Amino acid sequence: MASAKHVAVEAKGSQVIFRPSRNLGAKEGFEPTGVEQTSSTDPDDVGGLLLASFQSAA
């Protein structure tokens, strides 16, 4: 599905790490973009950065 998006999320101590992947289609799957975004565990920070990560996973 070409419109699917993938963002790996990892919690490390007091940080949340987001790693978006690029969708290469049904046959190729997802490829990491190489971008890593880090947030504090504050819900507002996490929510905003998660949305930004999904937008960059195009």
C-alpha positions as CSV (number, residue, x, y, z in Angstrom):
1,M,0.0,0.0,0.0
2,A,1.7,3.2,-1.2
3,S,-0.1,5.4,1.3
4,A,1.0,3.5,4.4
5,K,3.5,5.2,6.7
6,H,5.9,3.8,9.3
7,V,7.6,5.4,12.2
8,A,9.7,3.4,14.7
9,V,9.3,4.7,18.3
10,E,11.7,4.0,21.1
11,A,11.7,5.1,24.7
12,K,15.1,5.7,26.2
13,G,15.1,7.1,29.8
14,S,13.5,10.5,29.7
15,Q,13.5,10.7,25.8
16,V,11.3,9.4,23.0
17,I,13.1,8.7,19.7
18,F,11.3,8.6,16.4
19,R,12.7,7.1,13.2
20,P,10.5,7.5,10.1
21,S,10.8,5.2,7.1
22,R,10.1,5.8,3.5
23,N,7.4,3.6,1.8
24,L,8.8,1.9,-1.3
25,G,5.6,0.1,-2.1
26,A,4.2,-3.4,-1.6
27,K,7.2,-5.3,-3.0
28,E,10.0,-3.2,-1.5
29,G,8.5,-2.4,1.9
30,F,9.9,0.4,4.1
31,E,13.3,1.9,4.1
32,P,14.6,4.0,7.0
33,T,15.1,7.7,6.1
34,G,18.2,8.0,8.3
35,V,16.4,10.8,10.2
36,E,16.2,10.5,14.0
37,Q,14.1,12.9,16.0
38,T,14.2,13.1,19.8
39,S,11.6,14.4,22.2
40,S,11.2,14.7,25.9
41,T,8.4,12.6,27.4
42,D,6.2,15.6,27.7
43,P,2.9,14.7,26.0
44,D,2.8,17.9,24.0
45,D,6.3,17.4,22.7
46,V,5.7,13.7,21.9
47,G,2.5,14.4,20.0
48,G,3.9,17.2,17.9
49,L,7.1,15.3,17.0
50,L,5.2,12.2,16.2
51,L,3.0,14.1,13.7
52,A,6.1,15.7,12.2
53,S,7.7,12.2,11.9
54,F,4.7,10.8,10.0
55,Q,4.8,13.8,7.6
56,S,8.5,13.2,6.9
57,A,7.9,9.5,6.3
58,A,6.5,10.2,2.8
